[in-house]
Amino acid sequence: QVQLVESGGGLVQAEGSLRLSCAASGRTLSTYTMGWFRQALGKEREFVAVINRSSGTTRYADSVKGRFTISRDNAKNTVALQMNSLKLEDTAVYYCAARVGPTARVGAAEYDYWGQGTQVTVSS
């Protein structure tokens, strides 16, 4: 199975940018559909973005569309989430997730492996 480790979180001012990275080990990343989810304090985990195995399909939550970009580099076994124009409501723990199936799903229950999460805090 694959192990996932997120990095790149931190404190950033509103309207600023941050780039998260997810590094995989144990298996070749190209095997999996990859997604990003987030969970704010006191709220349920929600979908952020997903990219399929070939990078031919991406989907985004309406709340981040136009601001966030998901990408993958299968040769390096990494997935990234570029976050621009950050808002206070983007504050959350961000999780990288892997799905065995080839389709770009948006439900957290559809994913098989999860990273430990990285905190993103947006300040005013």
N, C-alpha and C positions, 0 to 999 in steps of 0.2 A: 504494500500500500504506500501511498504518498504522504509525506510529512510537509506541512506548510508553515512558514514563518513570515509574518508581516513585519515591516519596518517602515520608518519614515514619518511616523506620527509625531505630533508635538503641538506647541502653542503657536497660533498664527492669528494675525489681525484680520478682521473682516475686510473683504475685497482682495485679500492676499491669495497666494497659491501654495500648494503643498503637493508633493508626489509620494505616493505610497508604493511600496514594492512588496511582492510576495515571492519568496524563494522556495522552491520545491526540492525535495530530496527523496531518495528511495525509489522513485519511478520517473520515467520520462514524462514531462509535463504535457507533451503533445497527445497523450492518451486521454486527457480530460477536457471537458468543458469547464471554464473557469469563471467564477463570479465574485463580486464584492457585495457584502452586506454591511449594515451598520445597526448599532443598537444604542440609543440614547438612554440616559438614566431614567428608569421608571417606565420605559416604553418597550414594545416588542421589537424583535429584530426585523429589519425591513430590507428589501431588495434595493441595491444601488445600480449595479451594472453587471453585464455578463458578456462573455466573448466565447464563440465556439472554437472548436479544435483547430480549424484552419484559418481563423481570424476573418472569415468571410461574413460573419454575422455578429452584430453587437446590438444590445438592447439596454436602455437606460430607464430608470425611474423618472417620472415627469418632474420631480423636484430637483433633479440634477442635470436634466437634459440641457445641452448647450454649454454647460459649465465643466462637467467631468468627462474624461476620456479614458476608456479602458484599452489596454494593449497587451500583447504578449510577445515574448521572444522564446520560442520553443527551444532554440539552440542553447540558450542560457538558462533554461528552466525557470523563467521568471514571468510574472504578470504584474503590470503596473496600473495604478489609478492616478491620473493627473487631475488634480482638483484646482480649478481656477474660480475666481470671483466668489470666494468662500463667504458663507453667511453664518450668523450665529446659530441658526437651526441645523447646521451641518455638524455641530458638536456631537460626537458619539465615539464609541469604540467601533473601529472598522475591522471586519473580518474577511479574509480570503477563504474561498471555498472551492472545492473540486467536485465535479460530477462525472461519473463513469460514462453516462450516456452521451451521445453526440449532439443532442439538441440543446439550444440555449434556453434553459428554464429560468424562471424568475422566483419560484417558490423555494424557501429555505429547506423545506422537507425533501426536496428533490436532490439535494447535494449530499455526498457521501463522506467527505473529509473537510475538516475545518482547521484554520490556524488559531493561534491563541488570542489574536486581536491586537490592535494598536490604537492608542487613544489619540484622537484629534480634537483639539479644543480651539474654537474660534472666539476671539475676544473683540470687544468694541474699541 
